[in-house]
Amino acid sequence: MIRFSILFFSFLFTIFSFAQTKKALNITRTDDPPKIDGLLNEAIWLDANIATDFTQFRPNIGVEFPDSERTEVMVTYDDDAIYFGAYLYDDPDKIMSQVTKRDNFGQNDFFMIVLNPNNDAQNNTIFIVQNSGSQADAIATLNNEDYGWNAVWKSAVKMHDDGWSVEIKIPYRALRFANEPIQTWGIQFQREVRRERARYSWNPIDPTTGSSFLYHGELTGLTNLKPPVRLNLYPFISGVGTSFDGQSETDINFGLDVKYGITDNFTLDATLVPDFSQVGFDRLTLNLGPFEQTFNEQRQFFKEGVDLFNKGNLFFSRRVGNAPITAPELNDNEKFVNYPQALKVLNAVKISGRTKNGLGIGIFNAITEKTDVRILDTLSGNSRTVVAEPFSNYNILVIDQQFNNNSSVSIINTNVSRKGNFRDANVTGLLMDVSNKRNTYNIYGQVKMSKVNLSNNTSTGYSSFFAARKIHGNFRYSFDHSFADKNYDINDLGLIRRNNYNNIGIDASYQTFKPSKELNNYRINAYLNYRQLAEPNVFTGTNLGIEFRATSTSLNSFGFDLNFEPGKQFDYFESRQEEKYFIYENAVFVGAWISSNYNKTFAYDIRSNISTLFENGRDLFKYRISVSPRMRVNEHFLLDYDFRFDYNNGSRGYATSENDESIFGERKRVIISNSLSANYNFNPLHVLSLTLRKYWDTVTYDKTLFTLQDNGRLTKSSGYTVNSVENNPNINYSTWNLDLSYSWEMAPGSFLTALYRNQLFNRDQNADISFSDNLNLLFNQPIQHTFSLKLQYFIDYGSIKSVFRKKRDS
């Protein structure tokens, strides 16, 4: 305990300065901005200061470009935008090229600009141009890169006999900066040489210590910049046609998304009339576990610019507009008719930004419509309508203060209010992420409280997390403790799959940063976890393991992992009954994978694992293999295929319930999944995509089922068999999805998107069915067809204003 206290206070109070190299590039204003055509032939480029002498930081550190492959960057600005010109010398026969859609990285070289107008080493805006002409952009903080964020800016690329050149125009509307007469921005330039997977930077980066954000240079010479009125409008119109089981619907939607700069550093994002008609189907799988199944967010508004709101992991955006959180009570012989799986989002607003002094503020608000459900009495045939979810408001407030170029403290509050006598919820979290100035040690902590107001009582719960870490050098280690009591519940607006835990973890790792003769890098990590319940404070299990991953000098990656759960493990959740646990013993998992060099025309990923138990009376064998070949047919056409086969024989788990008693079974489970993705990019503005997926999952239980004893062991019960229980637990589950889309960026920030989707779904008890019979059965089910056409146009208030000004002046 004494040693731990000493270590803790050394983390917190170490104040040695962090030394780094910091280049500066002085630029001048222009009255004759360059034409963005990729040709660096304007006078401003001939007279500009040049940023050069790039050095490598991955896979090697400090290696310089030869003169024949040097990089030269020039920068200028005017009242409307900042401009970049770069010449990247190289042998054009060696340069790789693959046309991709926006924010996708193919087998391309690229040039990256990292701007930090606040020069705070923590909040960056990234702009990337690939040699194919494709763009990417992101908002980046120390712990996140948000490529869901999209700005409207201009770039052009030209290929030459001795390399390639790029010109970029970034309007000030895409940036947030203070209204100050003289400004110094943080800046970094990076260049990727894809054939070597080598990354170079203008200001040298040391990846062994601290974030790359700390190694920015400075951009000087910026004077009398006036932040523009940042008002961008995205009006849209969409037409949707759906067909399912003989019924068809058509709908035309008009809407508007808005981005408005409230101040120099704060922005309002609003979707005033939301339209999520082009959101794809979820990749459904069969869930046999006791915890909620969730899927990734696909709605653009909820994916973009949410880093502040994700503090403390209290915001799970799929809650907004998801199915009702609690179902209305049913009387005997009643059932729901078309129970709603989604709620209509009426509007949503985000306000976020950060001051020059590092104070970040985020406000989120969304409203969903009242939703009714019809309940049918199966005996009388009468029906009644009740409220499944009332008019509801979802709100988040975040305050985050950054300091020391690497640390922050935050407070976040989430609140869900439902009209009437319905469930309300409130969660508050206090967070800290503190590193010393040398960026060698870090402490991270969270304290959170949840409060749920039910119709007849109030439930208050608590959670905490603490971690202390060494974050520099080859050898690193960490200690963490996590806690949540039985009442901790954030699932109205957040996501927690389980509560009631009191866990300790220890990690240690060794990683390399310089290539050896055979390997570019490798990392080996070992860990130990000790788990308990919070209430009562009893042991539930422990596990230890090791992970290894490496990349060879031939750019093939591979690795393995081993996990062992020694002795008895006490699962308090599989039974679905309070305080009843299920025991299993000595679980072992071994996995390995290889990913070949994606630079080659044909590449592949192979992953496999095996797991079993060393337990008397058990004969468990599980394995999984997935094979994912990919073919780059040419620079426009890419094919990806994924095959997965899971075999699980002898596992035991919850099967059904009978007379308020949990019934377990021993089962065989087989999963076969096939996915095909094809992308044809005519150019960066025209993209055609096709995705197919077929998922099939069967679960077959042994005839005789088990009852769970009070000592956590199972005993066979002649009274319960697969055929005697009310609900036969055998499962035959299959899905099919097809997704065909075409996207055209008809003008900067403006898109026309056409798509066709279909979906099939089947679930029954025919677990012994063959693959061909299952396929026939699936395609005999009603198929859902969706056709959609959406036009979204980008309107910049500043551009409209300048047009009218020019007309007035003329």
C-alpha positions, 0 to 999 in steps of 0.5 A, a space after each residue: 500500500 505504501 509503494 502504491 501511494 508513493 507511485 500515485 503521488 509521483 504520477 500526480 506531482 511530477 513537473 519536469 518539463 517536456 522538451 521537444 523540437 518545434 519548427 516554425 513556418 512564417 507565411 505571408 498574405 496574398 491578394 492573388 490567391 492560387 487557382 486550385 488545379 494542382 499546378 504550383 505555377 502561381 507567383 505566390 508559391 515561387 516566393 513563399 517560404 518552404 517547409 521541408 526536411 521531413 523525417 520518418 517516425 514510422 516504422 523507423 524514427 529519424 530517417 530522412 527522405 533522399 533528395 529525390 523523394 523530398 517534400 516541399 510545402 508552401 502556405 499562404 492566406 487571404 481574407 477567405 481561406 488558407 492555401 497549401 501547395 505541396 510537391 512530393 518528389 518520387 518515382 511515379 512508377 513506384 507510387 501506388 494508387 487506388 480511387 476511394 470514396 471520401 474518408 476511405 484510405 486505399 493503397 495510396 500515398 497521401 499528404 496530411 495537414 494538421 491544424 490547431 488554431 488554438 495551439 493547445 496540442 490537444 484539439 486538431 483539425 485534419 485534412 488529407 489528400 490522397 494521390 488519387 485525388 480522394 479527400 479525408 478529414 477529421 476532428 481529432 482530440 487526444 483520444 479520438 479521431 472523428 472521420 464522421 466529421 466532414 467539412 467542405 474544402 477544395 483540393 486538386 492533384 497533378 502527377 508529374 515525371 518526378 512525383 506529384 503535387 497538390 493544392 488545397 484551399 481550406 475556407 475559414 468556415 471549416 475552422 474554429 479560431 479566435 478573433 485576435 489581430 496576431 495569431 500563431 497556430 499549431 501545424 504539422 504536415 505528414 506524408 505517407 509512402 504507401 509502398 513502404 507503409 512509412 510515415 514522415 512528418 515535417 516537425 519530428 515526432 517521437 512515438 515513444 513518448 506522448 501523443 503526436 499532437 505534442 510535436 506540432 510546429 508553429 504557423 506564424 505570420 497570420 494577422 488580422 484574420 476575421 472569423 467568418 459568419 459560419 452558417 451552412 445550410 443542408 436542405 434535402 429532399 428524399 423519396 422512399 418506397 418500401 414493399 413488404 409482404 404484399 404491402 407497399 408505401 411511398 413517402 417524400 420527405 423535405 428537411 434541413 440540417 444546419 451548422 451555425 457558428 454561434 461564436 468564433 469557437 462554438 458551433 450549433 449543429 441541428 437536424 430540424 427535420 431528420 431523415 434517416 431513410 438511407 440508413 443501412 440495415 443492422 448486421 443481425 446475429 443471434 444473441 443467446 447471452 443474458 445481456 443486451 445486443 447492440 449495433 453501431 450508430 449509422 445516422 450521420 448526425 449522431 456520428 459526427 462531432 460527438 467526442 465531447 458527448 462521449 466523455 465517460 461513455 455515458 452517451 449511446 446515441 442509438 438510444 435516441 429513436 430506439 425501441 421503447 425502453 420498457 414495454 406496457 404490461 399485458 393481461 392474460 391472453 394479450 399480445 402486442 400487434 406490430 410492437 414499435 422497434 423505433 421512435 420518430 426523432 422530431 429534431 436534434 441539436 448539438 452545441 459544442 466548442 472550446 475556448 482559447 483557454 481550453 474550456 470545452 462545452 457541449 450541449 445536446 438535445 433531442 426530442 422523440 414523438 409519442 408512440 402508441 402500440 395496439 394490444 390484442 386480446 387473443 380470446 375475445 378479439 378486442 383490442 386496445 391502444 396504449 402509449 408505448 413511449 411518450 413524448 421524450 426529451 434527451 439532454 446532455 451537458 458537458 464541461 471539459 477543461 483541458 490543461 498542461 497540453 495533455 490533461 483534462 477534468 470533466 463533468 457530464 450530465 445526461 438526462 431523459 425526461 418522458 412526459 407523464 407517469 413514465 420512467 425518467 433518468 439522470 446520470 452525472 459523471 466527474 472525470 479526470 485524465 492527468 499526465 505529467 508534463 514529461 508525458 511519462 505517467 498518467 492517471 485516469 479516474 471516473 466517479 458516476 451516479 445514476 438516478 432513475 425515477 420510476 412510477 413508484 420509486 427512485 433508484 440511485 446507483 454509483 460507479 467508479 473507475 481508476 487507472 494508473 499507467 506508465 505511458 512512455 518507453 518500450 516497457 509499459 504497465 497499468 493498474 485499474 479498479 472498476 466498480 458499479 453497484 446493483 442500482 447503477 443504470 445508465 441505459 436510458 441514454 448510455 450503455 452498460 451491459 451489466 452492473 454489480 461488479 468490483 474488479 481489479 486489473 493489471 497489465 504490462 506490455 513491451 513494444 518496439 519502435 524501431 525495425 529489426 532485421 525481420 520485424 518492423 515492430 512488435 508488441 507483447 502484452 500480459 494481463 491479470 484480472 480479478 473479479 467480484 460482485 459489489 453486492 454481496 462482495 463475493 469472488 466471481 472469477 479471474 483470468 490471465 492471458 498474453 497477446 502478441 502482435 507484429 508486422 514484418 518488414 514485408 508488411 505482413 501482420 500476425 499475432 496470437 492470444 491466450 486467455 486462461 480462467 483458472 479454477 471455478 468461475 461463478 456466472 451470476 447472470 446466465 441464469 437470469 435469476 437474482 443471486 443464482 450462479 452457474 459454475 464452470 471451470 478452467 476455461 482456455 482460449 487460444 487464437 491466432 491471426 495473419 493479415 497479408 500485405 494489402 499493398 498487393 493485388 491479392 491479400 487476405 486475413 485469416 483468423 482462428 481460435 479454439 477454446 475448451 474447458 478442463 472440468 470433470 464431466 464436461 466435454 466442450 470443444 469450440 473453434 472459429 475460423 474466418 477467411 477474408 480474401 480481397 482483390 484489388 482488380 484495378 485502381 477503381 475496382 475492389 472486391 472483399 469476401 468474408 467467410 466465417 465458420 463457428 462450431 461449438 459443441 458441448 457448451 451449456 447455458 440458459 435454454 428457457 424457463 418453466 414455472 419461474 425456474 431457469 432451465 439449462 441445456 447442453 447444445 451444439 451451435 453452428 454459425 455460417 456467415 458469408 459476406 461480399 463487398 464490391 466497390 467501383 469508384 469511377 473517380 472520387 466523386 462517383 461511387 458504386 457499392 454493393 454488399 451482400 450478407 447471408 448469416 445462418 445460425 443453428 442451436 440444437 439442445 440435447 434431449 434432456 435438459 438441466 435444472 440449476 441447483 443452489 450450489 451453481 451446479 447443473 443436474 439432469 431433470 427427467 421432467 424437462 426435455 426439449 419436447 416437454 417444455 413449453 418453448 422448444 429451445 432449438 433455434 434455426 436463425 437466418 438473415 439475408 441483406 443486399 445493399 446497392 448504392 450509388 453516390 455522386 458528389 455533384 458539387 462540393 458538399 452536395 450529394 445525390 444518393 440512390 440506393 436499393 436494399 432488401 432484407 430477409 429474416 427467418 427464425 424457427 425451431 428447425 435446427 437440423 435443417 440442411 444448408 440448401 433447405 434453409 436457403 430455400 426456407 429463407 427465400 420463401 419468407 416475405 422480403 422487404 424491399 427499400 428504394 430511396 433517392 436523396 438529394 442534399 445540397 450545400 449552401 454557404 451563407 458566406 458565399 451567397 453574401 460575397 456574390 451579392 456584394 460583388 453584384 452590388 459593387 459592380 
